[in-house]
Amino acid sequence: MGKPNDLVQGTLDLLILRTIALEPKHGWAIAKRIQQISGEVLQVQQGSLYPALHRLEQQGWIEADWADTETGRSAKFYSLTKAGREQFEKEKASWERLSGAINLVLRKA
């Protein structure tokens, strides 16, 4: 059985896209926001987060710009591209279908 903070395979991209949908965020802020919104259940490790951000950037779904953080340090801030918004909607619909089907099985099996 997995630990509570293990992410279901394939969900990290969806969580990242959702987290930066409203405003650009730097990597640490993305991880903290996912942890906060999930009630401290989901914890995204740097070893998973930064490769995912790099992959999403290569796919053209996010873009990065250097800016100062609230503490005055320089960091890459990630934001969604138009293609990223479209991909987010596709992945969200797919997740809702999958999780709904799993819930049906759990309730009726």
Beta strands, then each sheet from edge to edge (+ up, - down):
strand 1: 25-26
strand 2: 62-68
strand 3: 74-80
sheet 1: 1+ 3- 2+
end
